[in-house]
Amino acid sequence: MLVVAVALIDGDGRCLMQQRPRDKRHGGLWEFPGGKVEPGEHPDAALVRELAEELAIDVAPDALVPVSFATDRPVTMLLYRCAVWRGTPQPLAAAALRWDRPAALAALPMPPVDVPLLAALARTLRDG
């Protein structure tokens, strides 16, 4: 299963994470916003769609910068970062949202596939 996710980065260098609803698999854990790529859908288009559905924000595909990928069978997740969007993120499909720096976010409980992606994001942001 191919999944896309994004690290929204605000003007203060903080990243947005969302908390999974308690009644879902990995309920209560923190993750990058995103979702499944539908058959025949380009990953960038899937992420733009998912961000509109989950956070009520508009993102242009060219604002998405690839960061890394990780696999936790049967899931392969592609992580992008994005610093430009329209709208204010709303937790439409999440229990809560949290903005913080990657080092602080690393202390949050996360699904296994998100852990190496957060580390890759931190390296990317540190290295410029």
Number of C-alpha atoms within 10 A of each C-alpha: 12 15 20 23 27 26 25 21 19 16 8 9 14 18 25 22 24 23 23 24 16 12 8 9 10 16 15 19 19 25 27 24 25 26 20 18 20 13 7 7 11 10 19 22 15 21 28 21 18 22 22 18 17 18 20 18 17 18 21 14 14 9 15 21 15 15 19 17 18 18 17 12 8 8 13 16 23 21 26 23 20 20 15 16 17 10 12 10 17 17 18 14 15 20 15 15 19 13 17 16 15 21 12 11 20 17 8 14 15 21 17 14 17 22 16 15 23 23 14 18 20 17 13 13 13 8 7 6
